[in-house]
Amino acid sequence: MKFNKALAYLLILTALVITGCKDREPAEPKGTWIKHSTNSEKQALGTLELKDNSLFFFTTQAPGHTDTKGRYSLTENQITFEDDTCYSPGTYTYRVSKKEITFILLSDHCAERVKILEGQWSRKK
């Protein structure tokens, strides 16, 4: 009888741990994110890919925009972007969940990058 109770408690505990882990938020922002931004009167879809090898790629359908690529680095809840279109790095805090990532400006002298990155992005399905 004691064995059956112990086994039942163990099964319940295992189920709770598995369920809790399933909903756990990712620790890092790697993945593909999308954001609709308004540029003048038109709305354009931007895609930000954060690769495993610390490379990022930003593409958009906005007219006149050149796609951007560069490197990113992570420190706790901060992310720093460096690319050839903006000659100084930009640093942001970020909050990430399964479905969204939000970038909050800390320091960036590149107005165009701030306009693109800052705010909430959705994970691409």
ABEGO torsion letter per residue (X at the ends): XAAAAAAAAAAAAAAAAAAAAAABBBABABEBBBBBBBBEABBBBBBBBBBAAGBBBBBBABBGBBBBBBBBBBBEABBBBBBAABABBBBBBBBBBAABBBBBBABBABAAAAAAABEBBBBBX
